[in-house]
Amino acid sequence: MIKFGPSGNSQAFFDAGLTKTEDSATWVKNLGLDCFEYSFGRGVNLSDAKAKELSVAFKNAGVEISVHAPYYINLANPDPEMAEKSIGYIIDSAKKVLLLGGNRVVFHPASQGAATREKAVELTRERFITLCERIYAENLENVMFCPETMGKLAQIGTVAEITDFCKTDKVFTPCVDFGHVNAREQGSLKTAEDYERLLMYMTDGLNYERMKNFHVHFSKIEYSARGEIRHLTFEDTVYGPEFAPLAVTLKKLGLEPYIVCESAGTQDVDALKMRKIYYNN
């Protein structure tokens, strides 16, 4: 079934005097949400023992957990040694999510750097093949690896690129960050038809079963001509996208993703708003 939850802990969580991730599970559950994304943004530095403790807390609360691999992953790095480190960060994140009791790893694919777009995409595609080989070698093929659509023009991760990368193997399922797509495409997501066009493109490319339970990041995002600037909250009335048209489209297409809210500081409240919109439509 479709799930809703926050990425990390909100400002309200800390204002309530809470600091431990163990408390996040109960916090999310008490709000009426059912998933949570744990970030390894600055490195996979969670101990195995701590991961197992957190697994118990989230299991007892009935809250599913996913992880976000380190932000500095770059599969298009021209230095083979650095690219290998990026692959290692993804593998390490996958091993840790299993200890946490989850099975989804979200990761940023690559940055263009000084290379041409064509060369950077080609190199990223080759590294996806190498990553896939490592996944099977480490017996991690039951983990869902989710390359994310990216919001800045200099990043690798358009809807078409992510769809293409996911064709590498069934272990890859898209993470569609609709705020990123909207920012990159200068406000392209306004109507249910806009969302349907995007999702049908990916579904046609990967098939329905691959997309049925795909991963979603959602937030409103300020953007410029170069794409994403910063994440906002649902209170913003200038930038999009809006969730209601997506809710309509998900129901129409029979898709039941895992929806993680990345609003700036209000990610739990805004996740709950999305849940209410979805079930009231």
C-alpha contacts under 8 A as a table, 3 or more apart, distances in Angstrom:
res1	aa1	res2	aa2	distance
1	M	256	E	5.69
1	M	257	P	7.63
2	I	213	N	7.60
2	I	255	L	7.98
2	I	256	E	4.30
2	I	257	P	5.18
2	I	258	Y	5.79
2	I	259	I	7.48
3	K	33	L	7.50
3	K	34	D	5.89
3	K	35	C	6.26
3	K	256	E	7.64
3	K	257	P	6.69
3	K	258	Y	4.84
3	K	259	I	5.84
4	F	33	L	5.69
4	F	34	D	5.83
4	F	35	C	5.77
4	F	258	Y	6.34
4	F	259	I	4.87
4	F	260	V	6.01
4	F	261	C	7.65
4	F	271	A	5.98
4	F	272	L	7.25
4	F	274	M	7.60
4	F	275	R	6.31
5	G	28	V	7.13
5	G	33	L	5.43
5	G	34	D	5.93
5	G	35	C	4.57
5	G	36	F	5.19
5	G	37	E	7.65
5	G	259	I	6.50
5	G	260	V	5.11
5	G	261	C	6.19
5	G	267	Q	7.86
5	G	268	D	6.41
5	G	271	A	5.43
5	G	272	L	7.43
6	P	9	N	7.17
6	P	10	S	7.95
6	P	28	V	7.90
6	P	35	C	7.13
6	P	36	F	5.36
6	P	37	E	6.41
6	P	260	V	5.23
6	P	261	C	4.77
6	P	262	E	6.49
6	P	267	Q	5.10
6	P	268	D	4.96
6	P	271	A	6.12
7	S	36	F	5.98
7	S	37	E	4.60
7	S	38	Y	6.58
7	S	39	S	7.56
7	S	260	V	5.91
7	S	261	C	5.84
7	S	262	E	5.50
7	S	267	Q	6.66
7	S	268	D	7.99
8	G	36	F	6.94
8	G	37	E	5.92
8	G	38	Y	5.76
8	G	39	S	6.81
8	G	267	Q	7.97
9	N	13	F	6.08
9	N	14	F	7.55
9	N	24	S	6.89
9	N	265	G	7.79
9	N	267	Q	7.65
9	N	268	D	7.61
10	S	13	F	5.21
10	S	14	F	6.88
10	S	265	G	4.81
10	S	266	T	5.53
10	S	267	Q	5.91
10	S	268	D	6.24
11	Q	14	F	5.31
11	Q	15	D	6.06
11	Q	265	G	5.08
11	Q	266	T	6.66
12	A	15	D	4.84
12	A	16	A	6.11
12	A	265	G	7.83
12	A	266	T	7.57
13	F	16	A	5.32
13	F	17	G	7.04
13	F	18	L	5.85
13	F	19	T	7.76
13	F	24	S	7.95
13	F	27	W	7.57
14	F	17	G	5.19
14	F	18	L	5.08
14	F	19	T	6.19
15	D	18	L	7.27
18	L	23	D	6.87
19	T	23	D	7.45
20	K	23	D	5.47
20	K	24	S	7.05
21	T	24	S	4.97
21	T	25	A	7.32
21	T	54	L	7.30
22	E	25	A	6.00
22	E	26	T	7.68
22	E	53	E	7.97
22	E	54	L	5.75
22	E	57	A	5.83
22	E	58	F	7.54
23	D	26	T	5.52
23	D	27	W	6.13
24	S	27	W	4.94
24	S	28	V	5.99
25	A	28	V	5.35
25	A	29	K	6.18
25	A	36	F	7.68
25	A	57	A	6.37
25	A	58	F	5.14
25	A	61	A	5.96
25	A	63	V	6.33
26	T	29	K	5.01
26	T	30	N	5.93
26	T	57	A	7.97
26	T	58	F	7.79
26	T	61	A	5.93
27	W	30	N	5.28
27	W	31	L	6.44
28	V	31	L	5.29
28	V	32	G	6.69
28	V	33	L	5.40
28	V	34	D	6.81
28	V	35	C	7.50
28	V	36	F	7.48
28	V	63	V	7.58
28	V	268	D	7.33
29	K	32	G	5.21
29	K	33	L	5.31
29	K	34	D	6.13
29	K	61	A	6.28
29	K	62	G	7.39
29	K	63	V	6.64
30	N	33	L	7.37
31	L	268	D	7.95
31	L	272	L	7.37
32	G	272	L	7.29
33	L	63	V	7.70
33	L	271	A	7.66
33	L	272	L	6.68
34	D	62	G	6.93
34	D	63	V	4.67
34	D	64	E	6.27
35	C	63	V	4.99
35	C	64	E	4.53
35	C	65	I	5.70
35	C	66	S	7.81
35	C	258	Y	7.68
35	C	260	V	7.56
36	F	63	V	6.96
36	F	64	E	6.30
36	F	65	I	4.96
36	F	66	S	6.43
36	F	260	V	7.14
37	E	65	I	5.68
37	E	66	S	4.75
37	E	67	V	5.29
37	E	68	H	6.90
37	E	260	V	6.94
38	Y	65	I	7.04
38	Y	66	S	6.15
38	Y	67	V	4.65
38	Y	68	H	6.26
39	S	67	V	5.56
39	S	68	H	4.69
39	S	69	A	6.69
39	S	70	P	7.59
40	F	43	G	5.09
40	F	44	V	5.20
40	F	45	N	7.41
40	F	67	V	6.96
40	F	68	H	5.69
40	F	69	A	5.17
40	F	70	P	5.10
40	F	71	Y	7.84
40	F	93	S	7.56
41	G	44	V	7.83
41	G	68	H	6.65
41	G	69	A	6.03
41	G	70	P	3.98
41	G	71	Y	4.91
41	G	72	Y	7.77
42	R	70	P	5.53
42	R	71	Y	6.76
42	R	72	Y	7.94
43	G	69	A	7.66
43	G	70	P	5.34
43	G	89	Y	7.88
44	V	69	A	7.48
44	V	70	P	7.06
44	V	89	Y	7.18
44	V	92	D	6.91
44	V	93	S	6.41
46	L	50	K	6.61
46	L	51	A	6.56
46	L	96	K	7.90
47	S	50	K	5.23
47	S	51	A	6.17
48	D	51	A	5.01
48	D	52	K	6.26
48	D	96	K	7.19
48	D	99	L	6.91
49	A	52	K	5.25
49	A	53	E	6.43
50	K	53	E	5.02
50	K	54	L	6.24
51	A	54	L	5.14
51	A	55	S	6.12
51	A	96	K	7.02
51	A	99	L	5.69
51	A	100	L	5.03
52	K	55	S	4.92
52	K	56	V	6.57
52	K	99	L	5.58
52	K	100	L	5.77
52	K	101	G	7.92
53	E	56	V	5.40
53	E	57	A	6.62
53	E	100	L	8.00
54	L	57	A	5.04
54	L	58	F	6.21
54	L	100	L	6.17
55	S	58	F	5.34
55	S	59	K	5.98
55	S	99	L	6.82
55	S	100	L	4.37
55	S	101	G	5.20
56	V	59	K	5.10
56	V	60	N	5.99
57	A	60	N	5.28
57	A	61	A	6.31
58	F	61	A	5.07
58	F	62	G	6.07
58	F	63	V	5.22
58	F	64	E	6.71
58	F	65	I	7.30
59	K	62	G	5.03
59	K	63	V	6.25
59	K	64	E	7.36
59	K	101	G	7.49
60	N	63	V	7.86
64	E	101	G	7.77
64	E	102	G	6.44
65	I	97	V	7.86
65	I	100	L	7.23
65	I	101	G	6.98
65	I	102	G	5.07
65	I	103	N	7.80
65	I	104	R	7.85
66	S	97	V	6.65
66	S	102	G	5.56
66	S	103	N	6.49
66	S	104	R	4.95
66	S	105	V	6.19
66	S	106	V	7.82
67	V	93	S	7.14
67	V	97	V	6.27
67	V	104	R	6.39
67	V	105	V	5.12
67	V	106	V	6.30
68	H	93	S	7.66
68	H	105	V	5.75
68	H	106	V	4.69
68	H	107	F	5.99
69	A	73	I	7.90
69	A	89	Y	6.78
69	A	90	I	5.99
69	A	93	S	5.69
69	A	105	V	6.55
69	A	106	V	6.00
69	A	107	F	5.17
69	A	108	H	7.81
70	P	73	I	6.17
70	P	89	Y	6.81
70	P	90	I	7.85
70	P	107	F	7.24
71	Y	107	F	7.31
71	Y	108	H	6.47
72	Y	86	S	7.85
72	Y	108	H	7.82
73	I	86	S	4.88
73	I	87	I	7.82
73	I	89	Y	7.39
73	I	107	F	7.43
73	I	108	H	6.27
73	I	109	P	6.72
73	I	110	A	6.55
74	N	77	N	5.60
74	N	83	A	6.48
74	N	86	S	6.07
74	N	108	H	7.39
74	N	109	P	5.98
74	N	110	A	4.06
74	N	111	S	6.01
75	L	83	A	5.32
75	L	86	S	6.39
75	L	87	I	7.36
75	L	109	P	5.96
75	L	110	A	5.06
75	L	111	S	7.85
75	L	123	L	7.39
75	L	124	T	5.19
75	L	127	R	5.96
75	L	128	F	7.74
76	A	83	A	7.00
76	A	109	P	7.92
76	A	110	A	5.36
76	A	111	S	6.40
76	A	112	Q	6.91
76	A	120	A	5.42
76	A	121	V	7.18
76	A	123	L	5.41
76	A	124	T	4.81
76	A	127	R	7.55
77	N	80	P	7.08
77	N	82	M	6.53
77	N	83	A	5.50
77	N	110	A	7.61
77	N	111	S	7.77
78	P	82	M	7.98
78	P	83	A	7.44
79	D	82	M	5.38
79	D	83	A	6.27
80	P	83	A	5.01
80	P	84	E	6.08
81	E	84	E	5.09
81	E	85	K	6.44
82	M	85	K	5.02
82	M	86	S	6.45
83	A	86	S	5.03
83	A	87	I	6.41
83	A	127	R	7.79
84	E	87	I	5.05
84	E	88	G	6.19
85	K	88	G	4.86
85	K	89	Y	6.28
86	S	89	Y	5.12
86	S	90	I	6.56
87	I	90	I	5.24
87	I	91	I	6.31
87	I	131	L	5.95
88	G	91	I	5.03
88	G	92	D	5.97
89	Y	92	D	5.07
89	Y	93	S	6.08
90	I	93	S	5.09
90	I	94	A	6.29
90	I	105	V	7.64
90	I	107	F	7.22
91	I	94	A	5.08
91	I	95	K	6.36
91	I	134	R	7.74
91	I	135	I	6.99
92	D	95	K	5.19
92	D	96	K	6.25
93	S	96	K	5.10
93	S	97	V	6.13
93	S	105	V	6.75
94	A	97	V	5.17
94	A	98	L	6.50
94	A	103	N	7.45
94	A	104	R	7.52
94	A	105	V	6.08
94	A	140	L	7.31
94	A	143	V	6.85
95	K	98	L	5.47
95	K	99	L	6.76
95	K	140	L	7.69
96	K	99	L	5.12
96	K	100	L	6.30
97	V	100	L	4.83
97	V	101	G	6.29
97	V	102	G	5.20
97	V	103	N	5.99
97	V	104	R	7.08
97	V	105	V	7.27
98	L	101	G	5.06
98	L	102	G	5.36
98	L	103	N	5.91
98	L	143	V	7.98
99	L	102	G	7.49
103	N	142	N	7.46
103	N	143	V	4.83
103	N	144	M	5.92
104	R	143	V	5.97
104	R	144	M	4.73
104	R	145	F	6.05
104	R	146	C	7.06
105	V	143	V	7.49
105	V	144	M	6.28
105	V	145	F	5.03
105	V	146	C	5.80
106	V	145	F	6.27
106	V	146	C	4.58
106	V	147	P	5.85
106	V	148	E	6.58
106	V	175	C	6.75
107	F	145	F	7.77
107	F	146	C	6.24
107	F	147	P	5.08
107	F	148	E	5.99
108	H	147	P	5.90
108	H	148	E	5.46
108	H	149	T	7.73
108	H	150	M	7.34
108	H	157	G	7.82
109	P	124	T	7.36
109	P	147	P	5.89
109	P	148	E	6.85
109	P	156	I	6.41
109	P	157	G	6.64
110	A	124	T	6.88
110	A	155	Q	6.16
110	A	156	I	5.12
110	A	157	G	7.41
111	S	120	A	7.63
111	S	154	A	6.20
111	S	155	Q	4.26
111	S	156	I	5.24
112	Q	115	A	5.98
112	Q	116	T	7.09
112	Q	117	R	6.17
112	Q	120	A	5.48
112	Q	121	V	7.84
112	Q	154	A	5.60
112	Q	155	Q	5.67
112	Q	156	I	6.13
113	G	120	A	7.92
113	G	154	A	7.27
115	A	119	K	6.16
115	A	120	A	5.90
116	T	119	K	5.24
116	T	120	A	6.17
117	R	120	A	5.21
117	R	121	V	6.11
118	E	121	V	5.31
118	E	122	E	6.12
119	K	122	E	5.07
119	K	123	L	6.12
120	A	123	L	5.17
120	A	124	T	6.12
120	A	156	I	7.71
121	V	124	T	5.00
121	V	125	R	6.11
121	V	156	I	6.86
121	V	161	E	7.67
122	E	125	R	5.13
122	E	126	E	6.39
123	L	126	E	5.11
123	L	127	R	6.26
124	T	127	R	5.03
124	T	128	F	6.23
125	R	128	F	5.11
125	R	129	I	6.72
125	R	165	F	6.09
126	E	129	I	5.27
126	E	130	T	6.63
127	R	130	T	4.91
127	R	131	L	6.00
128	F	131	L	4.91
128	F	132	C	6.02
128	F	165	F	6.89
128	F	168	T	6.99
129	I	132	C	5.04
129	I	133	E	6.36
129	I	168	T	6.60
130	T	133	E	5.15
130	T	134	R	6.41
131	L	134	R	5.08
131	L	135	I	6.19
132	C	135	I	5.01
132	C	136	Y	6.47
132	C	168	T	7.81
132	C	169	D	7.25
132	C	171	V	7.71
133	E	136	Y	5.40
133	E	137	A	6.12
134	R	137	A	4.90
134	R	138	E	6.04
135	I	138	E	5.29
135	I	139	N	6.25
135	I	140	L	5.13
135	I	141	E	5.93
136	Y	139	N	4.90
136	Y	140	L	5.88
136	Y	141	E	5.59
137	A	140	L	7.69
139	N	142	N	7.81
140	L	143	V	5.65
141	E	144	M	7.66
141	E	171	V	5.99
142	N	171	V	7.27
143	V	171	V	6.95
144	M	171	V	5.68
144	M	172	F	6.18
144	M	173	T	6.47
145	F	171	V	5.97
145	F	172	F	4.83
145	F	173	T	6.07
146	C	172	F	5.75
146	C	173	T	4.96
146	C	174	P	4.98
146	C	175	C	5.07
146	C	215	H	7.02
147	P	162	I	6.59
147	P	166	C	7.79
147	P	172	F	7.29
147	P	173	T	7.10
147	P	174	P	5.56
147	P	175	C	5.64
148	E	157	G	6.57
148	E	162	I	7.02
148	E	174	P	6.29
148	E	175	C	4.49
148	E	176	V	5.88
148	E	177	D	6.56
149	T	157	G	4.56
149	T	158	T	5.58
149	T	159	V	6.10
149	T	162	I	6.38
149	T	174	P	7.80
149	T	175	C	6.50
149	T	176	V	5.44
149	T	177	D	5.61
149	T	178	F	7.99
149	T	180	H	6.56
149	T	181	V	6.68
150	M	155	Q	6.30
150	M	156	I	6.82
150	M	157	G	4.84
150	M	158	T	6.43
150	M	177	D	7.12
150	M	180	H	5.33
150	M	181	V	6.79
150	M	184	R	7.58
151	G	155	Q	7.35
151	G	157	G	7.92
151	G	179	G	7.42
151	G	180	H	3.82
151	G	181	V	5.93
151	G	182	N	7.74
151	G	183	A	5.70
151	G	184	R	4.90
151	G	227	G	5.65
151	G	228	E	4.92
152	K	155	Q	5.46
152	K	180	H	7.56
152	K	183	A	7.59
152	K	184	R	5.81
152	K	226	R	6.05
152	K	227	G	4.43
152	K	228	E	5.20
153	L	156	I	7.72
153	L	184	R	6.24
153	L	226	R	5.64
153	L	227	G	5.79
154	A	226	R	7.83
156	I	161	E	7.35
157	G	160	A	7.86
157	G	161	E	5.59
157	G	162	I	5.59
158	T	161	E	5.04
158	T	162	I	6.10
158	T	181	V	7.37
159	V	162	I	5.34
159	V	163	T	6.14
159	V	176	V	7.85
159	V	181	V	7.48
159	V	198	L	7.68
159	V	202	M	7.70
160	A	163	T	5.17
160	A	164	D	6.15
160	A	202	M	7.87
161	E	164	D	5.05
161	E	165	F	6.13
162	I	165	F	5.07
162	I	166	C	6.14
162	I	174	P	6.54
163	T	166	C	5.22
163	T	167	K	6.57
163	T	174	P	6.95
163	T	202	M	5.93
163	T	205	G	6.70
163	T	206	L	7.14
164	D	167	K	5.27
164	D	168	T	7.41
164	D	205	G	7.88
165	F	168	T	5.66
165	F	172	F	7.89
166	C	169	D	6.29
166	C	170	K	7.27
166	C	171	V	7.97
166	C	172	F	4.93
166	C	173	T	5.99
166	C	174	P	6.73
166	C	206	L	7.55
167	K	170	K	7.23
167	K	172	F	7.58
167	K	205	G	7.81
167	K	206	L	6.61
168	T	172	F	7.44
169	D	172	F	6.01
170	K	173	T	7.24
170	K	210	R	7.48
173	T	210	R	6.51
173	T	211	M	7.08
173	T	214	F	6.12
173	T	215	H	7.44
174	P	211	M	7.68
174	P	214	F	6.09
174	P	215	H	6.31
175	C	214	F	6.53
175	C	215	H	4.48
175	C	216	V	5.33
175	C	217	H	6.97
176	V	181	V	7.90
176	V	214	F	7.90
176	V	215	H	6.34
176	V	216	V	4.97
176	V	217	H	6.19
177	D	180	H	5.24
177	D	181	V	6.36
177	D	216	V	5.73
177	D	217	H	4.35
177	D	218	F	5.77
178	F	181	V	4.98
178	F	182	N	6.03
178	F	189	L	7.96
178	F	216	V	7.49
178	F	217	H	6.51
178	F	218	F	5.62
178	F	219	S	7.40
178	F	241	P	7.23
179	G	182	N	5.11
179	G	183	A	6.10
179	G	217	H	7.55
179	G	218	F	5.75
179	G	219	S	5.37
179	G	220	K	5.54
179	G	221	I	5.59
179	G	240	G	7.13
179	G	241	P	6.14
180	H	183	A	5.10
180	H	184	R	6.00
180	H	221	I	7.22
180	H	227	G	7.99
180	H	228	E	6.60
181	V	184	R	5.19
181	V	185	E	5.98
181	V	188	S	7.73
181	V	189	L	7.91
182	N	185	E	5.21
182	N	186	Q	5.91
182	N	187	G	4.76
182	N	188	S	5.30
182	N	189	L	5.59
182	N	221	I	7.98
182	N	240	G	7.09
182	N	241	P	6.46
183	A	186	Q	5.09
183	A	187	G	5.97
183	A	188	S	7.96
183	A	221	I	6.51
183	A	222	E	6.98
183	A	223	Y	5.26
183	A	224	S	7.65
183	A	227	G	5.08
183	A	228	E	5.23
184	R	187	G	7.84
184	R	223	Y	7.67
184	R	226	R	7.31
184	R	227	G	4.47
184	R	228	E	6.48
185	E	188	S	5.42
185	E	227	G	7.46
186	Q	223	Y	7.29
186	Q	224	S	7.66
186	Q	225	A	7.32
186	Q	227	G	7.11
187	G	190	K	7.25
187	G	239	Y	7.62
187	G	240	G	6.76
187	G	241	P	7.32
188	S	194	D	7.22
189	L	194	D	5.46
189	L	195	Y	6.41
189	L	240	G	7.58
189	L	241	P	5.97
190	K	194	D	6.34
190	K	195	Y	7.89
190	K	240	G	7.72
190	K	241	P	6.52
190	K	242	E	7.07
190	K	245	P	7.51
191	T	194	D	5.15
191	T	195	Y	6.70
191	T	245	P	5.68
192	A	195	Y	5.20
192	A	196	E	6.06
192	A	245	P	4.42
192	A	246	L	5.95
192	A	248	V	6.62
192	A	249	T	5.75
193	E	196	E	4.91
193	E	197	R	6.01
193	E	249	T	7.78
194	D	197	R	5.27
194	D	198	L	6.51
195	Y	198	L	5.23
195	Y	199	L	6.17
195	Y	245	P	7.36
195	Y	246	L	6.01
195	Y	249	T	6.65
196	E	199	L	5.14
196	E	200	M	5.83
196	E	249	T	5.90
197	R	200	M	5.34
197	R	201	Y	6.21
198	L	201	Y	5.27
198	L	202	M	6.59
199	L	202	M	5.19
199	L	203	T	6.00
200	M	203	T	4.85
200	M	204	D	5.78
201	Y	204	D	5.29
201	Y	205	G	6.24
202	M	205	G	5.03
202	M	206	L	6.01
202	M	207	N	7.73
202	M	211	M	7.59
203	T	206	L	5.17
203	T	207	N	4.80
203	T	208	Y	5.39
203	T	210	R	7.67
203	T	211	M	5.99
204	D	207	N	5.45
204	D	208	Y	7.54
206	L	210	R	6.09
206	L	211	M	7.05
207	N	210	R	5.70
207	N	211	M	6.61
208	Y	211	M	5.11
208	Y	212	K	5.72
209	E	212	K	5.29
209	E	213	N	7.83
210	R	213	N	7.24
210	R	214	F	7.13
211	M	214	F	4.95
211	M	255	L	7.22
212	K	254	G	7.23
212	K	255	L	4.64
212	K	256	E	5.71
212	K	257	P	6.56
213	N	255	L	6.46
213	N	256	E	5.09
213	N	257	P	4.22
213	N	258	Y	6.54
214	F	256	E	7.47
214	F	257	P	4.86
214	F	258	Y	6.56
215	H	257	P	5.55
215	H	258	Y	5.06
215	H	259	I	6.36
215	H	260	V	7.92
216	V	257	P	6.52
216	V	258	Y	5.93
216	V	259	I	4.65
216	V	260	V	5.93
217	H	259	I	5.99
217	H	260	V	4.90
217	H	261	C	5.78
217	H	262	E	6.54
218	F	259	I	7.11
218	F	260	V	6.30
218	F	261	C	4.98
218	F	262	E	5.97
218	F	263	S	7.59
219	S	231	H	6.74
219	S	232	L	6.86
219	S	233	T	6.92
219	S	234	F	7.31
219	S	241	P	7.36
219	S	261	C	5.99
219	S	262	E	5.34
219	S	263	S	5.05
220	K	231	H	6.14
220	K	232	L	5.28
220	K	233	T	6.18
220	K	234	F	6.45
220	K	236	D	7.50
220	K	239	Y	6.31
220	K	240	G	5.02
220	K	241	P	5.60
220	K	242	E	7.52
220	K	263	S	6.91
221	I	228	E	6.57
221	I	229	I	7.10
221	I	230	R	5.69
221	I	231	H	4.49
221	I	232	L	5.39
221	I	239	Y	6.36
221	I	240	G	6.53
221	I	241	P	7.74
222	E	228	E	6.15
222	E	229	I	5.40
222	E	230	R	5.39
222	E	231	H	6.36
222	E	232	L	6.79
222	E	239	Y	5.89
222	E	240	G	7.96
223	Y	226	R	7.38
223	Y	227	G	5.02
223	Y	228	E	4.40
223	Y	229	I	4.89
223	Y	230	R	7.17
223	Y	239	Y	7.93
224	S	227	G	5.15
224	S	228	E	6.58
224	S	229	I	6.72
231	H	262	E	7.41
231	H	263	S	6.05
231	H	264	A	5.61
232	L	236	D	6.71
232	L	263	S	5.64
232	L	264	A	5.28
233	T	236	D	5.87
233	T	263	S	4.92
233	T	264	A	5.65
233	T	265	G	7.58
233	T	266	T	6.42
233	T	267	Q	7.78
233	T	270	D	7.51
234	F	237	T	7.86
234	F	263	S	7.24
234	F	270	D	6.42
236	D	239	Y	6.64
237	T	240	G	7.67
242	E	245	P	6.79
242	E	246	L	7.63
243	F	246	L	5.25
243	F	247	A	6.29
243	F	274	M	6.64
243	F	277	I	7.84
244	A	247	A	5.09
244	A	248	V	6.52
244	A	274	M	7.79
244	A	277	I	6.30
244	A	278	Y	7.21
244	A	281	N	7.94
245	P	248	V	5.21
245	P	249	T	6.35
246	L	249	T	4.97
246	L	250	L	6.07
247	A	250	L	5.23
247	A	251	K	6.40
247	A	277	I	7.26
247	A	278	Y	5.24
247	A	281	N	7.49
248	V	251	K	5.42
248	V	252	K	6.24
248	V	278	Y	7.61
248	V	281	N	7.02
249	T	252	K	4.97
249	T	253	L	6.10
250	L	253	L	5.30
250	L	254	G	5.89
250	L	255	L	5.04
250	L	256	E	6.93
251	K	254	G	5.07
251	K	255	L	6.44
252	K	255	L	7.93
260	V	271	A	7.15
261	C	267	Q	5.25
261	C	268	D	7.15
261	C	270	D	6.82
261	C	271	A	5.35
262	E	267	Q	5.42
263	S	266	T	5.56
263	S	267	Q	4.54
263	S	270	D	6.99
264	A	267	Q	6.45
266	T	269	V	5.47
266	T	270	D	6.01
267	Q	270	D	5.20
267	Q	271	A	5.90
268	D	271	A	5.04
268	D	272	L	6.32
269	V	272	L	5.14
269	V	273	K	6.34
270	D	273	K	4.85
270	D	274	M	6.30
271	A	274	M	5.14
271	A	275	R	6.34
272	L	275	R	4.97
272	L	276	K	6.25
273	K	276	K	5.15
273	K	277	I	6.16
274	M	277	I	5.04
274	M	278	Y	6.06
275	R	278	Y	5.15
275	R	279	Y	6.29
276	K	279	Y	5.31
276	K	280	N	5.88
277	I	280	N	5.20
277	I	281	N	6.01
278	Y	281	N	5.58
